[in-house]
């Protein structure tokens, strides 16, 4: 196989998106569309990727960093003009060049690979990726001769009535012999209404030079969707989301309602896990086997081990050990580690904390910057007071300790092993092992006090 180059055209402004961001930076299932395109090229085996940038170039570069090389199209003068900007890098090099649009994120590596194989097997100067559409209005038609050979591409505005009946259309993705591509690019003219240089003209130029032109027709037209506005973005999101969900179901995951389940590309889910409606699985999230997730759960960059139950909760950048039960209505913030068989209950917030095996934080508590040992019970309304107005401080709670309801643990503070803390206490000093800590005012009952108050108020009214 010859050396593979990839050129991604991503310089356009995308005015129909009506956005301050680059069009190709709009996300699809959690990843900017240009990220999907670049990943597809890598999976196909492309060895050198050059991105043509223009509008909002710095935003695109900040995202992709050194994954690709960059050239800039200062003025958008058409697709052929964009590819010409790659000349200083690729011109005169031998190999195959794959050209894709940065707004075509649904193209799979399987389809791109088939296009390349067709191109190289038949030793063609150019191979066009085409598809068939029931309604091809607006697309360039593929004109073939009686033997099926590609003659040229006719744009909608230039097509005759008969040519407009053709359903095979150009998708904007091409394979070229690299040297022949740049030879033809030098001959492209801009004598059209828009005054632009079109890459489609390269096909006719090569044909007139006696070169062999081919086409590979993909069956799935959805792959070839180009995204020009937010309506198309939503349609592409739905298509990709459906593909992702169906692949998980094929792998043994039960998804109760696929239409209300949102799983980003790259999420890993083990078999026999059940996903209930209104669940969002994002980023680098990994879920083990035999879990129950949802309904109404959001996980971002979370590692969940086997046999975990999470319901009506939000978890970011944390680790959940096996057999843990989370929720309902728990909020677990970044840097947290929830141990095996831990219970985190309703209206509990945990931040940057480690909860040991078989410990319980059942309800109505805030645990921040805290390490909790094994078999600890945290009573309702417990607060680890971690912030002094300037710095965050840690709380340490040993194994088998019992923290009574409505307790404040004012950090930095250490509660030892096998400690009881009386309900309603505010703990400001370390508590040794096997101690009972009581930090509250002694109760005083003033008998008859209410009668005196009422008698005084009644006398004032009279």
N, C-alpha and C positions, 0 to 999 in steps of 0.2 A: 504493500500500500504506500502511495506517495505521501509526502509531508502534507499535513493538514493545517490550513490557516482558517481562522474564523474572523469575520468582520461583522461587527454589530453596529447598525445605524441608529444612533440615539441622540442626534443633534437637534431634532425638531422642537419647536416651542410648545406644540400641543395646545393651541389656543382654545379648542373646544372643551378642554378639561376645566377651563376657567379657574386656574390655580396659580399660586405663587411658587409652586414646586415644579421640578422637571416632570414631564409626563411619565417617563419611564421609572420614576421613583414612587409612583402610586402603588400601594401594596395590593397583593393578591394572595389570599390565605396566609397573611402575615409576612410576606416577603415582597419587596419591590419587584415590579415586573421584569426589570433588567436583570435582577438576581436570578429569576427563573430561567431567562434566556442564557445567561452565562453558565449556569449549572448544567443546562442541557447540552451546551457545546462541550463542556468538560467531560460529561458522561459519554459523549459521542467519540471522544478521543482526539479532539482538536488540540494541537500542540502549541499553537500561538494564537492568542485572541487579541484583536485590536478593536477598541471601542472608539467610534467617531462621536465626539461630544460637541456641544455648542451651547444651547440655552441651559443655564443653571449647571454648567459643567462641574463646578466645584462641589456641588451637592452630590452628583453622581460619583465623583472621584473619592469623596469622603466615605461613601458607602463601600465601593468595590476595592478601594486602596490598590494594592499591588497585584490583585488577581488578574489584571489585564494591562495591556499597553494602551496609551491614549493618543489620539490625534484630534485636532480641533478644526471644525468647519466654521469659520468666522461668520460667513454669510451663507444662509440656507438657499442654495441655488439648484436643488434637486438631488435625486439619489445618486446619479452618476457622478456629480460633482462631489458628493460626500465620499464615495469610494475612492475618487482621485486623491483625496487627502491622505490616503494610506500609501500612496505611491512611494514616498521616501523609505518606507519600511519594507514593502512587499514587491515593488516593481522589479522585474527581471529575475525573480526567484522562481524555481521550479516547484511544482506541487499543485494541490487542489485547494481552492478557496471557497469556503462556504459563507454566503452572505445572508444575514437574517436581520429582521427589524427588531429594534429594542422594545417595541410594543406588541410582540407576538409571544407572550409568555406560556401559551399552552402547547407549543410544539414540543413533542417528546423526543428523547434521544433515539428511541426506536425508529421514528419516522425520519429523523435527520440521518441516521445511520443507513436506512434503506435508500435515501436519496443519494448519499455518497457512493454506496455500493453500485447503484444503477449507473451513476455517472462514470465511475472508474471501469466497471465491467465492460461498458460499451465504448469506452475511449472517446467520450464526447467533449467538445469544446465547452459546451454549456448544457446544464440540465436544470429545468425549471420544476419547482415543486408546485403541483397544481391540485385542484380539487373540483368536485362537481357540486353545483348549488341549484336548488329548485328555482330560486330567484337570483340570477346573477347580476342584476342591475347594479351598476356602479363599479363593476370589476372589469379588468382587462381580460379579453377573451383569448383563448389559445387557438390559433389558426394552424391546422394541419393539412398536409396534402393527402392524396388518395391512398397513400401507403402508411399513413399515420405519422409521418415525419413532421416535426414542428417547423413551421415557416416563419411565424412572427407572433407578436402579441399586439392585439388591437385594443386600444382604450375605448371605453364606453362612448365617449364623445365623438370618436372617429369611426365607430363601427357602423356598418350598413345594417339594414333591417334584418337581413338573413344572418349576419354575423352576431347580432344581438340575441339570436335564438340559441346560440352555443352556450352550453351550461358549464363547460370546463373553463376554469378561470385561473388566472395567475395569483399566487398567494404572496408574492413579494420575497420569497426565499429561493436562493439559487446556489448551484454548484458550478464553478468555473475552473478550467485550466488557467492557472494564475497568469502565465505569460500572455496567453491569448486574451484574457480579460483586460489587461492593461494596454495591450495593442488596440483593442476595440474602443476602450475608454478615450483614447487620444483622438478618435474620429467622431465622437458624439458631438452633435451640434445642439444649439438651443433655439432653433427657429420654430418656436411654437408660441402659443398665446401667452403662456406663463413666463416665457423666456428662461426656462430651466433646462437642466441637462438630466435626461431620464435614463435610468439604468436599463429600462426595457428596450431602448434603442440598440443596446449592445447585442441583443439577440439577432436582430435583423442585419446588423453590420457583420457579425460572424457568419451568418447564413450566406450573405452575399460574397463572402470570402471563400465560400465552399466548405466551411466547417460544418461538422455534424452537431446538430442541436437536438436534445432529447427532453423528455418530461417524465417525472414520476408522479403519479396521481395517488394522493392519500385518500383513503376511504372516509376517514373521520374529518369532516369539514370543520368541526368545532376546534380542532387543533390549530387551525390556520387563522383564527379570529385575530384581527388587529384592533387594538383598543385606542379609540380616538376621543371618547367622552366617558362620563361616569355611568351612563346607561350600559355601554359596552363593558365597562369595568365590572359592574354588578353581574352581568350575564356571564362573564368569564369566571368570576368568583364562584357563581353557582355551579358552573360546569366542573371546575377544578375541585370544589368542595365535595361534589357528588362522587367524583372519581376517588378521592381520598377516603371518604366514608365507605364506599363499596369495597375498596381494597382491604380495609380493616375487617369488614364483615367476612370477606373471603378467607382472611387469616384467623377466623375463629372468635371474633369479638361480636357480642350482641349489642346492636345499637337500636334502641327502642323506637326512636323517631328520627330517621336520618335528616329530615328537613329542618329540624330544630337542633341539630348537633353540629358544632363548628370545630373542625380539627385542622390545624395547620400542617403543611407539608413538613415532614421530618419528625413528627410525633410518633413514638413507639408505644404500642399497646399489646400486652400479652393476651393469650387465648383465654376464653371463658370469663373475661371481664365483661361487665354489663355497663353500658353508658346510657343514662336516662336523659330525657329532653332538657333543652336549654343549658347544655354543657359546652364550655369553651376550653379547648385544649390547645395551648399556644407555646411557641418557642421550642426550646429543647426539653420538652416534657417527655418523660418515660414512665409508663404505668405497667406494673407487673401482671401476673396471672390472677384470676379469680377475684378481682376487685369489683366493687360496686361504686360507680362514680355518678353523682347527680341524684335528683334533678338540680338545676340551678347552681352549677359549680363552674368556677373559673380557675384554671391552673396555668401558670406561666413559668417555664423553666423549673419544673418540679420533678423530683425523682420519687416515685411511689412504688414501694415494694409489693409483694404478693398479699392478697387477702385483706386489702384495706377498704374501708367504707368511708366515703366522703359525701356529704349532702348539704346543699344550700350554703356553700362556703367559698371563700376566695383564698388562694394560696399562691405566693410568689417566691421563686428562687429558694426553695427549701427542700428538705428530705423527709420522707415519711416512711418509717419502718413497717414491717409486716404486721398485720392484724390490728393496726391502729384504727380508731374510730374518730372521725372528725365531723363536727357539726351536730345539729344544724346551726347555721349563722356564725361560724367561726371565721376569723380573719388571721391568717398566718403570714407574716411579713418576711422579707428576705433574711437569710442567714440562720434560719431556724432548723432544728433537727428534732423530729418527733420520734421517740423510741418505740420499740416493739410493744404491742398491746396497750398503748397509751390511749386514754380517752381525753379528747379536747371537745368540750361541749358548747352549748349555746351561748352566744354573745361573749365569747372569749377572744381576746386579741393577744397574739404571741409575736414578739419581734426579737430577732437575733438571739434566740434562746435555745437551749438544749434540754429536752424533757426525757428523763430516763425511763427505762423499761417498766411497764405496768403502773406508771404514775397516772394521776387523774387531775385534770383541771376542768371540772364539770360545767361551770357556768359563771357568767358575769364577772370575769376577772381580766386584768391586764398583766401580762408577764413580759417584761422587756429587759434585755441584756441580763439574762438569768440562766443559771445552770441548776436544774432540778434533778436529784438523784432518782433511784429506783423506788417503786412502791410508796410514792409520796402522794398525799391527798391535799389538794389546795381547795380550801373552802370558798364558797360563793362570796364575791365582792372583794377578793384579795387583789391588792395592787403592789407591784414592785416599783418603788418610787426611784426611778433610775436617773433623773435629770435634775441637776441643782441650779439650772439657769445658765450654766456655762459649759458643763461637761456631762457625759453619760458615765454612770458607774454600774458595776455589776453586783448582782445578788447571787449567793451560793446557798443552796438548800441540800442537805445531806439525805441519805437513804432513810426510808421508812418514817419520815417525819410527817406530822399532821399540822396543817396551818388552818386555824379556825376562821370562820366567816368574818368578813369586813376587817381584814388585817392589812395594815400598811407596813411593808418592809422597806425601810429607807436606806438605799444603797449609798456607799458600799457597806454591805453587811453579810455575815456568814451565819447561817443556821445549821447546826451540826446534825449528826445522825440521830435518829430515834428521839426527836424533839417534838414536844407539844407546844403550840403557840395558842394562847387563849383567844377566843373570838373577840373582835373589837380592839385588838392591841395595835399599837404603833411601835414597831421594833426599830430601834436606832443603834443598838449595840449587839455584838456577836453573842450567839446563844450556844453554850457548850453541849456536847452529846448528852442524851438522856435527861435533858432539863425540861421544865415547864416554864415558859416565858409568859408573864402577864405584864402588860404595859398599858394600863388604863386607870382612870380615876375610880376610887372606891364609890360604890353606889350609896346614896343617902336618900332615905325616905322621910319627908316632912309631913307627918300625919296631920290631917285637918286643914292643910294649907289651902286647898281649893275652896273650901267653905268660906274661909276668911276673905279670899279674893272676891267671891261672888257677893258676900255681904257688903263689902266695901263699894263694889260697883253699883249695887242696888241702891245704897244710900245716896250716891252721887246723882243717880237718875231721879230720885224723889225730891 
